[in-house]
Amino acid sequence: MNNNIIILTGDRPTGPLHLGHYAGSLRQRVALQHTHRQFVLIADLQGLTDNGSNPQKIRDNIPEVMADYLAVGIDPTLSTICLQSALTALAELTMLYMNIVTVSRVERNPTVKNEIAQKGFARSLPVGFLVYPVSQAADITAFKAGYVPVGDDQLPMIEQTNEIVHKMNSLLPAPVLNHCKAMLSDVSRLPGIDGSAKMSKSLGNTLLLSADEEAIHRAVSAMYTDPNHLKISDPGHIEGNVVFTWLDAFHPDRKKISAMKAHYQQGGLGDRACKNELEGCLQELIAPIRERRAEFIKDKGELMRLLKEGSECASMVTQETLREVKSGLGIPVF
């Protein structure tokens, strides 16, 4: 166990988690908890930045996300799972950091710009959404995380976090905050079942970790392949072909997939056969996760008890960082 390098990762509880989360981060977290000290944050406050008028959506999905975590194998005895709103130090650090970040810098963040355009906020943009990169920086630095597992679309957030670290440390008598590095997975951005560049709950192109057999079948059947692959005998393209992208992400037999790609590209392999291979793989992957999740979600009280326990542990860590920052700035610490 490497306790010298801390991992921070997490999700907004805006809905149950899906295979994009699994490929991009969840299975990586399961491995990392055996080698590093890891904190997993359910970011409910950040979930409210674009759901402020519907707090029940966030509240209802907290135990759903917790059940997903346990179902994929995140172990609360190995990883500290915590709730953002229970860690008051995070909100206070966010406020301190907002005073050293300009509006123009946040607006230049490509991730923020893309999400604002995607959600169609225009001038109705919530202030909390605009500054959520600062909130993420508070999360990361409060735990003094060295690595943050993210998709490549989140790299601008890591860059901005390190800018805040540099600026804040320059204001303190001695450095307190740690710079962090992004930890990209092999599949940092899984395309949606509709061929969109990213699987997203807001786009409705996901496959949930709790999907039943019929939902998996429908999703795979609807997947985009090669529109020019009209006959089985036609040579097909694997670039941009969602079925092969997903086979690369989830199929355990790399040699078999390599052979399928060669066969498809030379002609003679049909889309239905490729989809059947993918569906079998996904049915095998999701079934045990779905079954474990169904058991965990039966006792939401126990899920929240585990989350409270983890949050109490995380609170001590984040409060210590806040105390160091405030002391360095000369702000009274009572």
N, C-alpha and C positions, 0 to 999 in steps of 0.2 A: 504494500500500500504506500503510495507516494503522497504524503500529507503536505508536502512542501508546495505542490501545485494544486490550486483549488479550481474546480470546474463549476461554472454556473450556467444553468440552462433553464428553460421553462416555456410556458405557453399561456396565451390568453384564453380564459374559459368562455369562449363565445359559441361553443358547441362541442359535441363529442369529437375525439381525434380520429384522423383518417390515415390512410397509407402514405400520404405525403409526409406526415409527421413521423411515421414509423421509419421510412427510408431515409429521411433527412436528418433525424436526430434520435428518435426513441431507441432504436436498436444499438446506437452508439452509446447512449447513456447506460444501457444495461451492461455493456462491456466496461465502461469507464468506472462504474461504481466499485469494481473489484480492484482497481489500480490507483484511484485517486479519491481525495475527499470531494464529494459532489453535493451541491445544493440544487434542488429542482424547484423552481418558483412558479406557482400558479398566479399569474399576473392579472388579478381581478381589477385593480385600479386602472391598468392600461386597457383592459377590456371595456371599461366605461368611457374611454376617450371618444369612441364612436357609437356608444350604446347608452349614453347618459340618460336618455328618456325611457330606457327600458332596463332598469337595474335588475329586474327579476330574471331576465335572460342570463345575466352573468351569475347571479346567485344560484339559479337552478343548475347551471353547468359546472359549478365547482366540484360537486361529488362525481359528476360524469367524467370529468378529466382525471380525477383521482382514481376512479375505477379503471380507466384506460391505462394509467401508469402502472398500477399493480398487475393488471392483466398481461402486459407485455413483459413484465419481469423486473420492473424497478422496485427494489426492496427497501422499505423504510428503515430497516436496520443497517443498511449499507449507504443509502442516499438520504439526505435530509430533505424531505418534501415540505414546503412551507407556502404560506399564503401572503401575498404582497401586502394586503391591507392590514394584516396583523403585525407588520414590521414598521412601526412608526418612524424609525430612523430613516427609512427610504424616502418618505415624504419630506422630511426635514432636509436631507441631503439634496433632494431634487430642488427645493427652494433655494438652497445655497448656490447650487450650480447654475440655476437660471439667471443669477445675477452676473455671471461671467460669460454668458453665451448670448450672442446677438440674434435678433429675429432674422436678419439676412442670412446668417450662417445656417440656421435651422431650415430656412426655405430653400437653401441650395442643396440640402441633403437629397440625393436622388431617390432614395427609398420613400421619403416623405412626399416628394413631388409626385412620384408615380401613384402612391396610394391616395393622395388627395384627388388626382385626376380620375382614378378608378372609381372612387366613391362619389364623385361629382359634387364635392362640397362647395366649390366656388367661395363666395363670401360668407357662407353659413358655416364655415370651418370652425369647429370647437377649438378653443385655445388649448385645451388639454391634449388634443390630437396633434396640434402643431408642435408642441414641446415634448412629445413622448420620447424622442431620442435622448432628452436630458434625463427623463425618468429611467430609461434603460441604463444610462451611464451611472445613475445612482445605484441601481440594482447591482450592476457588475462590480463597481468599486466598493460598495458596502461590504461585500463578501471577500474583497481583495482577490478576485478571480484572476487566474493566469491564463486560462483558456475558456473560450465560450463557443460551444458547438452551434453553428448557424448555417443557414443556406447562403449561397453567394449573393442573394438579394439583400442580405443584412450586413454586408461588409462595410457600407458607409456608416452604419451605426457603430461598428467597432472603431472606425477611424475617428468619428466624432467623440466617442468615449475617451480615446487616448489624448485627444486635444484638450478635453476637460481635465483629465488627469495632469497633463503637463502644466496647464494654467493654474490649477488649484495648488499643486505642489510648489509652484513658484511663489505662491503667496504665504506659504508656511515656513517656519524656521527650519524644518527638515522634512523631506518627502514622507508622506503618509500613504498615498494612494499608489496602487500598482498599475502599470500598463498591462494590457491584455492582448491576446492573440486569438484570431478566429480559428476555429477547428472545423474544417469542412469535411463533410462525409463524402463517400464515393458517389452518392446520388444527392447532390445538394439542392436540386430542383426537379421534382417529379412532375411531368406534364399531366394535365387533367385528362380524364377519359374522353373529353371532346377535342383533344389536340391542343388546347390552350397551353401557353408557355408554363403555367404553374397550376398545380392543384390547389384550389382555394374554396373554403367554405362559402365565401361570399359569391363565388361564381357558380356554385352548385354543381361542380364537376368532380366531386370527390367520391371515394369509396371508403366508408367508415370501417374502423377496426371491429365494429359490432355487426357488420353486414351479414345477413343470412345467405344461405346458398343461392336463393333465387336472385337476390340483389347483386351478388357477385356475377352470376350468369348474365344478367341484363347488362351490367356495366361492361363486361368483356365483349359481349355481342355488339355493343354500340361503339366500340373503340375504333378510332381512326387508324387506317393502315396506309396503303399506297393507292391513291385514286386511279392511277394508271395501270394497276395490276388487275386487268379485267378478266384474264383467263389464267388458269393454273399454270399453263405452259409459258406465260409471259415472264420475263425477268422482272423482279421487283426491287424496290428501293427500301433500304432499312433506315436511312437517314430521315428523321422526322416521323418515322413510323412508331406510333405510340405502343403498339403491341410488343415490338422488339425492345423499345426503351424499358418497358416494364419487365420483360423477360430478363434483361440485363440487371435490373434492380433487385429482382426477387428470386429468380430461378437458381437453385443450388448447383446445378450441373453445368458448369461453364463450357465444357467440351461439347455437350449436346447443343447448346445454344449457338456456339460457333459454327457447328455443322449445319444447323438450321438456317443460319444467316447465309452461308455459302450456297445452300440449296435454293433458298428463296431468290437470291440475286441472279442465279443462273437460270432460274425457271424450273417449274415442276413441283413447287410447294405452294399449296393454297392458303389463303388467309384464314379459312375456317380451321385448318389443321394447326396453324400458329396460335389461333385464339383458344383452341381446345387445350393446347399445351400450357398456355398462360392460365386458363381457368383452373386446370387441375392443380397448378402450383399455388394459386391464390386460395383455393378452397382448403388446401392442406395447411397453408400458413395461417389463415384467419380462424379456422375452426377452433383450435385450442384457445386462442385469445378471446374469441367470442364466448366460449363456454366459461372460462375463468371470470370474464367480465360480468357475465350474468349472475354469478355467485356473489361477487364483490358488491354489486350495485343493490343487492337485496338488503344490505345493512348500511344505509347511509350514515347512521349514527356512528358506526365504527370507523367509517371512512373519515368523517369529520374529527373524530377523536385522534386518529393517526395524524391528521393534518395539523391539529392544534398542538400536538406533542412536538412535531417537527418545527412548527412556527416558534414555539417557546425556545427551542435550541438555537434556531437561526436568529432570533431577536437578540440574544446575548452577543452574537458575533457582530451584527450590524450596529448595535448600540455602541460597541467599543470603537468601531471605525468612526462613527459620528462624534464620539467624545474626543478622539484624537484630532479630527478636523476642526471642531469648535475650539478646542484648547489652542491649536495652532493659530487660529484666526483671532484669538483673544475674546471669544464669546464665552460668557460665564457658563460653566457647567455645574449644575446643582445636583 
